[in-house]
Amino acid sequence: MDFGRLDTRYPMLLIVPQNGTEKILRQRVADLGVEIRRNANVVGLTQDAESVRLRLEDGTELDTRYVIGADGAH
């Protein structure tokens, strides 16, 4: 495929390995003071205009402004 024919300032293909992307995202999240929880199974979620409440499988309840579910390809 000839990317030079595309109508863009960036006529190329750029591939970044997933672990590289994750490293950058982890650092930015840490800089912002955001907590990442891995292997946390959500069993309940309620929200209103200002917050989200999660109930985790282990009984923990969390109140937060945002939730991102990143369960991968499976």
HTML snippet that shows the backbone in 3Dmol.js (N, CA, C, O; Angstrom):
<script src="https://3Dmol.org/build/3Dmol-min.js"></script>
<div id="view" style="width:600px;height:400px;position:relative"></div>
<script>
const pdb = `
ATOM      1  N   MET A   1       0.846  -1.162   0.000  1.00  0.00           N
ATOM      2  CA  MET A   1       0.000   0.000   0.000  1.00  0.00           C
ATOM      3  C   MET A   1       0.898   1.233   0.000  1.00  0.00           C
ATOM      4  O   MET A   1       1.858   1.306   0.767  1.00  0.00           O
ATOM      5  N   ASP A   2       0.590   2.190  -0.850  1.00  0.00           N
ATOM      6  CA  ASP A   2       1.371   3.413  -0.963  1.00  0.00           C
ATOM      7  C   ASP A   2       0.719   4.505  -0.120  1.00  0.00           C
ATOM      8  O   ASP A   2      -0.239   5.141  -0.560  1.00  0.00           O
ATOM      9  N   PHE A   3       1.233   4.725   1.088  1.00  0.00           N
ATOM     10  CA  PHE A   3       0.670   5.739   1.980  1.00  0.00           C
ATOM     11  C   PHE A   3       0.973   7.154   1.493  1.00  0.00           C
ATOM     12  O   PHE A   3       0.335   8.104   1.948  1.00  0.00           O
ATOM     13  N   GLY A   4       1.922   7.316   0.586  1.00  0.00           N
ATOM     14  CA  GLY A   4       2.257   8.617   0.028  1.00  0.00           C
ATOM     15  C   GLY A   4       1.127   9.222  -0.780  1.00  0.00           C
ATOM     16  O   GLY A   4       1.136  10.420  -1.060  1.00  0.00           O
ATOM     17  N   ARG A   5       0.165   8.417  -1.155  1.00  0.00           N
ATOM     18  CA  ARG A   5      -0.969   8.915  -1.945  1.00  0.00           C
ATOM     19  C   ARG A   5      -2.121   9.413  -1.071  1.00  0.00           C
ATOM     20  O   ARG A   5      -3.098   9.953  -1.591  1.00  0.00           O
ATOM     21  N   LEU A   6      -2.022   9.242   0.228  1.00  0.00           N
ATOM     22  CA  LEU A   6      -3.085   9.697   1.121  1.00  0.00           C
ATOM     23  C   LEU A   6      -3.045  11.212   1.279  1.00  0.00           C
ATOM     24  O   LEU A   6      -1.967  11.806   1.290  1.00  0.00           O
ATOM     25  N   ASP A   7      -4.209  11.837   1.400  1.00  0.00           N
ATOM     26  CA  ASP A   7      -4.315  13.276   1.569  1.00  0.00           C
ATOM     27  C   ASP A   7      -4.137  13.626   3.045  1.00  0.00           C
ATOM     28  O   ASP A   7      -5.107  13.930   3.739  1.00  0.00           O
ATOM     29  N   THR A   8      -2.895  13.580   3.518  1.00  0.00           N
ATOM     30  CA  THR A   8      -2.587  13.837   4.921  1.00  0.00           C
ATOM     31  C   THR A   8      -1.162  14.345   5.046  1.00  0.00           C
ATOM     32  O   THR A   8      -0.323  14.099   4.179  1.00  0.00           O
ATOM     33  N   ARG A   9      -0.899  15.054   6.129  1.00  0.00           N
ATOM     34  CA  ARG A   9       0.482  15.489   6.389  1.00  0.00           C
ATOM     35  C   ARG A   9       1.348  14.331   6.863  1.00  0.00           C
ATOM     36  O   ARG A   9       2.574  14.438   6.872  1.00  0.00           O
ATOM     37  N   TYR A  10       0.724  13.225   7.255  1.00  0.00           N
ATOM     38  CA  TYR A  10       1.447  12.085   7.817  1.00  0.00           C
ATOM     39  C   TYR A  10       1.189  10.829   6.988  1.00  0.00           C
ATOM     40  O   TYR A  10       0.476   9.934   7.442  1.00  0.00           O
ATOM     41  N   PRO A  11       1.746  10.746   5.799  1.00  0.00           N
ATOM     42  CA  PRO A  11       1.492   9.607   4.913  1.00  0.00           C
ATOM     43  C   PRO A  11       2.329   8.384   5.272  1.00  0.00           C
ATOM     44  O   PRO A  11       3.197   7.961   4.509  1.00  0.00           O
ATOM     45  N   MET A  12       2.048   7.823   6.453  1.00  0.00           N
ATOM     46  CA  MET A  12       2.829   6.671   6.899  1.00  0.00           C
ATOM     47  C   MET A  12       1.995   5.828   7.848  1.00  0.00           C
ATOM     48  O   MET A  12       0.935   6.251   8.310  1.00  0.00           O
ATOM     49  N   LEU A  13       2.471   4.673   8.121  1.00  0.00           N
ATOM     50  CA  LEU A  13       1.864   3.791   9.099  1.00  0.00           C
ATOM     51  C   LEU A  13       2.774   3.775  10.317  1.00  0.00           C
ATOM     52  O   LEU A  13       3.981   3.566  10.192  1.00  0.00           O
ATOM     53  N   LEU A  14       2.203   3.993  11.490  1.00  0.00           N
ATOM     54  CA  LEU A  14       2.969   3.997  12.720  1.00  0.00           C
ATOM     55  C   LEU A  14       2.356   2.966  13.652  1.00  0.00           C
ATOM     56  O   LEU A  14       1.171   3.031  13.978  1.00  0.00           O
ATOM     57  N   ILE A  15       3.171   2.020  14.075  1.00  0.00           N
ATOM     58  CA  ILE A  15       2.699   0.980  14.978  1.00  0.00           C
ATOM     59  C   ILE A  15       3.484   1.083  16.284  1.00  0.00           C
ATOM     60  O   ILE A  15       4.715   1.076  16.285  1.00  0.00           O
ATOM     61  N   VAL A  16       2.754   1.179  17.393  1.00  0.00           N
ATOM     62  CA  VAL A  16       3.363   1.218  18.709  1.00  0.00           C
ATOM     63  C   VAL A  16       2.928  -0.048  19.437  1.00  0.00           C
ATOM     64  O   VAL A  16       1.731  -0.329  19.504  1.00  0.00           O
ATOM     65  N   PRO A  17       3.859  -0.814  19.981  1.00  0.00           N
ATOM     66  CA  PRO A  17       3.482  -2.019  20.721  1.00  0.00           C
ATOM     67  C   PRO A  17       2.562  -1.674  21.892  1.00  0.00           C
ATOM     68  O   PRO A  17       2.702  -0.612  22.498  1.00  0.00           O
ATOM     69  N   GLN A  18       1.634  -2.557  22.209  1.00  0.00           N
ATOM     70  CA  GLN A  18       0.680  -2.305  23.281  1.00  0.00           C
ATOM     71  C   GLN A  18       1.382  -2.001  24.596  1.00  0.00           C
ATOM     72  O   GLN A  18       0.942  -1.120  25.334  1.00  0.00           O
ATOM     73  N   ASN A  19       2.467  -2.709  24.906  1.00  0.00           N
ATOM     74  CA  ASN A  19       3.145  -2.448  26.179  1.00  0.00           C
ATOM     75  C   ASN A  19       3.735  -1.037  26.216  1.00  0.00           C
ATOM     76  O   ASN A  19       3.842  -0.447  27.291  1.00  0.00           O
ATOM     77  N   GLY A  20       4.116  -0.491  25.071  1.00  0.00           N
ATOM     78  CA  GLY A  20       4.599   0.887  25.015  1.00  0.00           C
ATOM     79  C   GLY A  20       3.483   1.884  25.283  1.00  0.00           C
ATOM     80  O   GLY A  20       3.665   2.859  26.012  1.00  0.00           O
ATOM     81  N   THR A  21       2.324   1.626  24.685  1.00  0.00           N
ATOM     82  CA  THR A  21       1.160   2.477  24.922  1.00  0.00           C
ATOM     83  C   THR A  21       0.749   2.418  26.382  1.00  0.00           C
ATOM     84  O   THR A  21       0.465   3.452  26.987  1.00  0.00           O
ATOM     85  N   GLU A  22       0.714   1.216  26.957  1.00  0.00           N
ATOM     86  CA  GLU A  22       0.326   1.062  28.360  1.00  0.00           C
ATOM     87  C   GLU A  22       1.297   1.780  29.294  1.00  0.00           C
ATOM     88  O   GLU A  22       0.873   2.370  30.287  1.00  0.00           O
ATOM     89  N   LYS A  23       2.570   1.738  28.995  1.00  0.00           N
ATOM     90  CA  LYS A  23       3.568   2.415  29.826  1.00  0.00           C
ATOM     91  C   LYS A  23       3.314   3.921  29.850  1.00  0.00           C
ATOM     92  O   LYS A  23       3.356   4.544  30.911  1.00  0.00           O
ATOM     93  N   ILE A  24       3.055   4.493  28.700  1.00  0.00           N
ATOM     94  CA  ILE A  24       2.773   5.930  28.612  1.00  0.00           C
ATOM     95  C   ILE A  24       1.494   6.271  29.365  1.00  0.00           C
ATOM     96  O   ILE A  24       1.453   7.256  30.102  1.00  0.00           O
ATOM     97  N   LEU A  25       0.452   5.469  29.188  1.00  0.00           N
ATOM     98  CA  LEU A  25      -0.815   5.723  29.874  1.00  0.00           C
ATOM     99  C   LEU A  25      -0.680   5.572  31.386  1.00  0.00           C
ATOM    100  O   LEU A  25      -1.227   6.380  32.137  1.00  0.00           O
ATOM    101  N   ARG A  26       0.044   4.546  31.844  1.00  0.00           N
ATOM    102  CA  ARG A  26       0.258   4.359  33.288  1.00  0.00           C
ATOM    103  C   ARG A  26       0.963   5.557  33.906  1.00  0.00           C
ATOM    104  O   ARG A  26       0.602   6.003  34.995  1.00  0.00           O
ATOM    105  N   GLN A  27       1.968   6.077  33.209  1.00  0.00           N
ATOM    106  CA  GLN A  27       2.705   7.233  33.730  1.00  0.00           C
ATOM    107  C   GLN A  27       1.807   8.462  33.804  1.00  0.00           C
ATOM    108  O   GLN A  27       1.837   9.198  34.791  1.00  0.00           O
ATOM    109  N   ARG A  28       1.008   8.686  32.763  1.00  0.00           N
ATOM    110  CA  ARG A  28       0.116   9.852  32.770  1.00  0.00           C
ATOM    111  C   ARG A  28      -0.925   9.733  33.876  1.00  0.00           C
ATOM    112  O   ARG A  28      -1.214  10.713  34.564  1.00  0.00           O
ATOM    113  N   VAL A  29      -1.484   8.551  34.052  1.00  0.00           N
ATOM    114  CA  VAL A  29      -2.466   8.323  35.109  1.00  0.00           C
ATOM    115  C   VAL A  29      -1.829   8.578  36.477  1.00  0.00           C
ATOM    116  O   VAL A  29      -2.445   9.208  37.337  1.00  0.00           O
ATOM    117  N   ALA A  30      -0.619   8.102  36.681  1.00  0.00           N
ATOM    118  CA  ALA A  30       0.080   8.326  37.948  1.00  0.00           C
ATOM    119  C   ALA A  30       0.320   9.823  38.174  1.00  0.00           C
ATOM    120  O   ALA A  30       0.162  10.318  39.290  1.00  0.00           O
ATOM    121  N   ASP A  31       0.697  10.532  37.121  1.00  0.00           N
ATOM    122  CA  ASP A  31       0.919  11.981  37.233  1.00  0.00           C
ATOM    123  C   ASP A  31      -0.356  12.709  37.655  1.00  0.00           C
ATOM    124  O   ASP A  31      -0.291  13.727  38.343  1.00  0.00           O
ATOM    125  N   LEU A  32      -1.499  12.197  37.251  1.00  0.00           N
ATOM    126  CA  LEU A  32      -2.783  12.811  37.581  1.00  0.00           C
ATOM    127  C   LEU A  32      -3.331  12.345  38.929  1.00  0.00           C
ATOM    128  O   LEU A  32      -4.353  12.852  39.392  1.00  0.00           O
ATOM    129  N   GLY A  33      -2.658  11.387  39.559  1.00  0.00           N
ATOM    130  CA  GLY A  33      -3.106  10.886  40.854  1.00  0.00           C
ATOM    131  C   GLY A  33      -4.299   9.958  40.771  1.00  0.00           C
ATOM    132  O   GLY A  33      -5.057   9.827  41.732  1.00  0.00           O
ATOM    133  N   VAL A  34      -4.469   9.315  39.634  1.00  0.00           N
ATOM    134  CA  VAL A  34      -5.597   8.403  39.424  1.00  0.00           C
ATOM    135  C   VAL A  34      -5.180   6.985  39.798  1.00  0.00           C
ATOM    136  O   VAL A  34      -4.070   6.553  39.490  1.00  0.00           O
ATOM    137  N   GLU A  35      -6.073   6.274  40.458  1.00  0.00           N
ATOM    138  CA  GLU A  35      -5.794   4.897  40.866  1.00  0.00           C
ATOM    139  C   GLU A  35      -6.265   3.922  39.789  1.00  0.00           C
ATOM    140  O   GLU A  35      -7.368   4.054  39.259  1.00  0.00           O
ATOM    141  N   ILE A  36      -5.428   2.955  39.476  1.00  0.00           N
ATOM    142  CA  ILE A  36      -5.811   1.864  38.580  1.00  0.00           C
ATOM    143  C   ILE A  36      -5.999   0.620  39.436  1.00  0.00           C
ATOM    144  O   ILE A  36      -5.123   0.265  40.224  1.00  0.00           O
ATOM    145  N   ARG A  37      -7.136  -0.038  39.281  1.00  0.00           N
ATOM    146  CA  ARG A  37      -7.371  -1.310  39.971  1.00  0.00           C
ATOM    147  C   ARG A  37      -7.421  -2.404  38.923  1.00  0.00           C
ATOM    148  O   ARG A  37      -8.214  -2.352  37.984  1.00  0.00           O
ATOM    149  N   ARG A  38      -6.573  -3.382  39.096  1.00  0.00           N
ATOM    150  CA  ARG A  38      -6.549  -4.522  38.169  1.00  0.00           C
ATOM    151  C   ARG A  38      -7.247  -5.702  38.820  1.00  0.00           C
ATOM    152  O   ARG A  38      -7.266  -5.834  40.043  1.00  0.00           O
ATOM    153  N   ASN A  39      -7.819  -6.555  37.987  1.00  0.00           N
ATOM    154  CA  ASN A  39      -8.504  -7.762  38.454  1.00  0.00           C
ATOM    155  C   ASN A  39      -9.607  -7.436  39.459  1.00  0.00           C
ATOM    156  O   ASN A  39      -9.826  -8.190  40.407  1.00  0.00           O
ATOM    157  N   ALA A  40     -10.291  -6.333  39.256  1.00  0.00           N
ATOM    158  CA  ALA A  40     -11.403  -5.926  40.116  1.00  0.00           C
ATOM    159  C   ALA A  40     -12.697  -6.240  39.372  1.00  0.00           C
ATOM    160  O   ALA A  40     -13.008  -5.603  38.366  1.00  0.00           O
ATOM    161  N   ASN A  41     -13.438  -7.210  39.859  1.00  0.00           N
ATOM    162  CA  ASN A  41     -14.678  -7.607  39.207  1.00  0.00           C
ATOM    163  C   ASN A  41     -15.839  -6.761  39.719  1.00  0.00           C
ATOM    164  O   ASN A  41     -16.192  -6.824  40.897  1.00  0.00           O
ATOM    165  N   VAL A  42     -16.425  -5.976  38.831  1.00  0.00           N
ATOM    166  CA  VAL A  42     -17.546  -5.110  39.183  1.00  0.00           C
ATOM    167  C   VAL A  42     -18.825  -5.934  39.142  1.00  0.00           C
ATOM    168  O   VAL A  42     -19.122  -6.601  38.150  1.00  0.00           O
ATOM    169  N   VAL A  43     -19.580  -5.875  40.247  1.00  0.00           N
ATOM    170  CA  VAL A  43     -20.846  -6.618  40.316  1.00  0.00           C
ATOM    171  C   VAL A  43     -22.038  -5.671  40.442  1.00  0.00           C
ATOM    172  O   VAL A  43     -23.187  -6.111  40.402  1.00  0.00           O
ATOM    173  N   GLY A  44     -21.771  -4.373  40.594  1.00  0.00           N
ATOM    174  CA  GLY A  44     -22.849  -3.402  40.666  1.00  0.00           C
ATOM    175  C   GLY A  44     -22.346  -2.017  40.320  1.00  0.00           C
ATOM    176  O   GLY A  44     -21.217  -1.652  40.649  1.00  0.00           O
ATOM    177  N   LEU A  45     -23.197  -1.246  39.651  1.00  0.00           N
ATOM    178  CA  LEU A  45     -22.824   0.108  39.263  1.00  0.00           C
ATOM    179  C   LEU A  45     -24.078   0.966  39.281  1.00  0.00           C
ATOM    180  O   LEU A  45     -25.092   0.595  38.690  1.00  0.00           O
ATOM    181  N   THR A  46     -24.019   2.103  39.949  1.00  0.00           N
ATOM    182  CA  THR A  46     -25.085   3.096  39.895  1.00  0.00           C
ATOM    183  C   THR A  46     -24.428   4.440  39.644  1.00  0.00           C
ATOM    184  O   THR A  46     -23.271   4.651  40.008  1.00  0.00           O
ATOM    185  N   GLN A  47     -25.166   5.346  39.024  1.00  0.00           N
ATOM    186  CA  GLN A  47     -24.599   6.652  38.757  1.00  0.00           C
ATOM    187  C   GLN A  47     -25.675   7.713  38.820  1.00  0.00           C
ATOM    188  O   GLN A  47     -26.865   7.440  38.659  1.00  0.00           O
ATOM    189  N   ASP A  48     -25.221   8.937  39.060  1.00  0.00           N
ATOM    190  CA  ASP A  48     -26.095  10.094  38.956  1.00  0.00           C
ATOM    191  C   ASP A  48     -25.347  11.128  38.116  1.00  0.00           C
ATOM    192  O   ASP A  48     -24.365  10.785  37.458  1.00  0.00           O
ATOM    193  N   ALA A  49     -25.781  12.357  38.125  1.00  0.00           N
ATOM    194  CA  ALA A  49     -25.180  13.378  37.267  1.00  0.00           C
ATOM    195  C   ALA A  49     -23.748  13.722  37.668  1.00  0.00           C
ATOM    196  O   ALA A  49     -23.007  14.288  36.864  1.00  0.00           O
ATOM    197  N   GLU A  50     -23.344  13.390  38.900  1.00  0.00           N
ATOM    198  CA  GLU A  50     -22.034  13.819  39.370  1.00  0.00           C
ATOM    199  C   GLU A  50     -21.082  12.705  39.779  1.00  0.00           C
ATOM    200  O   GLU A  50     -19.886  12.956  39.933  1.00  0.00           O
ATOM    201  N   SER A  51     -21.572  11.484  39.959  1.00  0.00           N
ATOM    202  CA  SER A  51     -20.670  10.443  40.445  1.00  0.00           C
ATOM    203  C   SER A  51     -21.122   9.057  40.009  1.00  0.00           C
ATOM    204  O   SER A  51     -22.234   8.858  39.520  1.00  0.00           O
ATOM    205  N   VAL A  52     -20.219   8.116  40.206  1.00  0.00           N
ATOM    206  CA  VAL A  52     -20.476   6.712  39.912  1.00  0.00           C
ATOM    207  C   VAL A  52     -20.131   5.920  41.168  1.00  0.00           C
ATOM    208  O   VAL A  52     -19.093   6.155  41.788  1.00  0.00           O
ATOM    209  N   ARG A  53     -20.988   4.995  41.539  1.00  0.00           N
ATOM    210  CA  ARG A  53     -20.712   4.119  42.684  1.00  0.00           C
ATOM    211  C   ARG A  53     -20.575   2.700  42.140  1.00  0.00           C
ATOM    212  O   ARG A  53     -21.438   2.201  41.418  1.00  0.00           O
ATOM    213  N   LEU A  54     -19.469   2.070  42.507  1.00  0.00           N
ATOM    214  CA  LEU A  54     -19.203   0.692  42.093  1.00  0.00           C
ATOM    215  C   LEU A  54     -19.235  -0.226  43.296  1.00  0.00           C
ATOM    216  O   LEU A  54     -18.808   0.145  44.389  1.00  0.00           O
ATOM    217  N   ARG A  55     -19.742  -1.415  43.087  1.00  0.00           N
ATOM    218  CA  ARG A  55     -19.631  -2.474  44.082  1.00  0.00           C
ATOM    219  C   ARG A  55     -18.803  -3.567  43.449  1.00  0.00           C
ATOM    220  O   ARG A  55     -19.134  -4.065  42.373  1.00  0.00           O
ATOM    221  N   LEU A  56     -17.719  -3.941  44.120  1.00  0.00           N
ATOM    222  CA  LEU A  56     -16.826  -4.971  43.608  1.00  0.00           C
ATOM    223  C   LEU A  56     -17.177  -6.320  44.208  1.00  0.00           C
ATOM    224  O   LEU A  56     -17.837  -6.410  45.243  1.00  0.00           O
ATOM    225  N   GLU A  57     -16.727  -7.351  43.541  1.00  0.00           N
ATOM    226  CA  GLU A  57     -17.014  -8.723  43.958  1.00  0.00           C
ATOM    227  C   GLU A  57     -16.553  -9.008  45.389  1.00  0.00           C
ATOM    228  O   GLU A  57     -17.169  -9.808  46.093  1.00  0.00           O
ATOM    229  N   ASP A  58     -15.469  -8.353  45.818  1.00  0.00           N
ATOM    230  CA  ASP A  58     -14.949  -8.590  47.175  1.00  0.00           C
ATOM    231  C   ASP A  58     -15.698  -7.791  48.245  1.00  0.00           C
ATOM    232  O   ASP A  58     -15.312  -7.816  49.413  1.00  0.00           O
ATOM    233  N   GLY A  59     -16.772  -7.080  47.856  1.00  0.00           N
ATOM    234  CA  GLY A  59     -17.572  -6.312  48.800  1.00  0.00           C
ATOM    235  C   GLY A  59     -17.179  -4.847  48.910  1.00  0.00           C
ATOM    236  O   GLY A  59     -17.895  -4.067  49.538  1.00  0.00           O
ATOM    237  N   THR A  60     -16.064  -4.459  48.318  1.00  0.00           N
ATOM    238  CA  THR A  60     -15.625  -3.072  48.331  1.00  0.00           C
ATOM    239  C   THR A  60     -16.605  -2.203  47.555  1.00  0.00           C
ATOM    240  O   THR A  60     -17.111  -2.612  46.510  1.00  0.00           O
ATOM    241  N   GLU A  61     -16.873  -1.000  48.069  1.00  0.00           N
ATOM    242  CA  GLU A  61     -17.667  -0.023  47.344  1.00  0.00           C
ATOM    243  C   GLU A  61     -16.815   1.209  47.096  1.00  0.00           C
ATOM    244  O   GLU A  61     -16.091   1.663  47.983  1.00  0.00           O
ATOM    245  N   LEU A  62     -16.903   1.742  45.896  1.00  0.00           N
ATOM    246  CA  LEU A  62     -16.103   2.896  45.498  1.00  0.00           C
ATOM    247  C   LEU A  62     -17.013   3.981  44.953  1.00  0.00           C
ATOM    248  O   LEU A  62     -17.951   3.698  44.209  1.00  0.00           O
ATOM    249  N   ASP A  63     -16.735   5.225  45.324  1.00  0.00           N
ATOM    250  CA  ASP A  63     -17.409   6.383  44.743  1.00  0.00           C
ATOM    251  C   ASP A  63     -16.379   7.159  43.943  1.00  0.00           C
ATOM    252  O   ASP A  63     -15.292   7.454  44.440  1.00  0.00           O
ATOM    253  N   THR A  64     -16.718   7.491  42.703  1.00  0.00           N
ATOM    254  CA  THR A  64     -15.770   8.168  41.841  1.00  0.00           C
ATOM    255  C   THR A  64     -16.515   9.005  40.810  1.00  0.00           C
ATOM    256  O   THR A  64     -17.733   8.885  40.675  1.00  0.00           O
ATOM    257  N   ARG A  65     -15.807   9.834  40.096  1.00  0.00           N
ATOM    258  CA  ARG A  65     -16.435  10.644  39.049  1.00  0.00           C
ATOM    259  C   ARG A  65     -16.512   9.898  37.728  1.00  0.00           C
ATOM    260  O   ARG A  65     -17.459  10.084  36.965  1.00  0.00           O
ATOM    261  N   TYR A  66     -15.518   9.049  37.450  1.00  0.00           N
ATOM    262  CA  TYR A  66     -15.449   8.339  36.175  1.00  0.00           C
ATOM    263  C   TYR A  66     -15.056   6.886  36.395  1.00  0.00           C
ATOM    264  O   TYR A  66     -14.381   6.549  37.368  1.00  0.00           O
ATOM    265  N   VAL A  67     -15.484   6.039  35.482  1.00  0.00           N
ATOM    266  CA  VAL A  67     -15.084   4.636  35.483  1.00  0.00           C
ATOM    267  C   VAL A  67     -14.736   4.264  34.055  1.00  0.00           C
ATOM    268  O   VAL A  67     -15.444   4.629  33.116  1.00  0.00           O
ATOM    269  N   ILE A  68     -13.647   3.542  33.899  1.00  0.00           N
ATOM    270  CA  ILE A  68     -13.260   3.011  32.593  1.00  0.00           C
ATOM    271  C   ILE A  68     -13.157   1.506  32.735  1.00  0.00           C
ATOM    272  O   ILE A  68     -12.399   1.007  33.566  1.00  0.00           O
ATOM    273  N   GLY A  69     -13.910   0.788  31.935  1.00  0.00           N
ATOM    274  CA  GLY A  69     -13.809  -0.656  31.907  1.00  0.00           C
ATOM    275  C   GLY A  69     -12.873  -1.065  30.785  1.00  0.00           C
ATOM    276  O   GLY A  69     -13.156  -0.806  29.616  1.00  0.00           O
ATOM    277  N   ALA A  70     -11.780  -1.692  31.122  1.00  0.00           N
ATOM    278  CA  ALA A  70     -10.796  -2.095  30.121  1.00  0.00           C
ATOM    279  C   ALA A  70     -10.535  -3.580  30.284  1.00  0.00           C
ATOM    280  O   ALA A  70      -9.520  -3.990  30.848  1.00  0.00           O
ATOM    281  N   ASP A  71     -11.470  -4.386  29.779  1.00  0.00           N
ATOM    282  CA  ASP A  71     -11.362  -5.832  29.995  1.00  0.00           C
ATOM    283  C   ASP A  71     -10.633  -6.555  28.874  1.00  0.00           C
ATOM    284  O   ASP A  71     -10.612  -7.785  28.849  1.00  0.00           O
ATOM    285  N   GLY A  72     -10.043  -5.827  27.961  1.00  0.00           N
ATOM    286  CA  GLY A  72      -9.252  -6.465  26.922  1.00  0.00           C
ATOM    287  C   GLY A  72     -10.079  -7.159  25.864  1.00  0.00           C
ATOM    288  O   GLY A  72     -11.280  -6.921  25.739  1.00  0.00           O
ATOM    289  N   ALA A  73      -9.435  -8.005  25.117  1.00  0.00           N
ATOM    290  CA  ALA A  73     -10.076  -8.664  23.977  1.00  0.00           C
ATOM    291  C   ALA A  73     -11.074  -9.731  24.394  1.00  0.00           C
ATOM    292  O   ALA A  73     -11.915 -10.129  23.588  1.00  0.00           O
ATOM    293  N   HIS A  74     -11.001 -10.199  25.617  1.00  0.00           N
ATOM    294  CA  HIS A  74     -11.880 -11.275  26.055  1.00  0.00           C
ATOM    295  C   HIS A  74     -12.976 -10.743  26.942  1.00  0.00           C
ATOM    296  O   HIS A  74     -13.818 -11.509  27.410  1.00  0.00           O
TER     297      HIS A  74
END
`;
const viewer = $3Dmol.createViewer("view");
viewer.addModel(pdb, "pdb");
viewer.setStyle({}, {cartoon: {color: "spectrum"}});
viewer.zoomTo();
viewer.render();
</script>
